[in-house]
């Protein structure tokens, strides 16, 4: 992901129409499959897609760790972080 994040920013800033077109395609696919959760490790994608979803605020845009945390919480388990001492 190291090289993709700067490339994504470059495209988003220098070619906003390309970025918007890519985001619109992603949102179209999300709507086609009637997704209620979007999971991505890319913070830029998550923020851009969530912002462009507009009135479709019933769709969650989550990082994979957030999804695990929500699933754990819904199962009555407390999410924990393992740290070696």
Buried (B, 14 or more C-beta within 10 A) or exposed (E): EEEEEEEBEEBBEEEEEEBEEBBEEBBEEBEEEEEEEBBBEBEBBBEBBBEEBEEEEEBBBBBEEBBEBBEEEEEEEEEEEEEEE
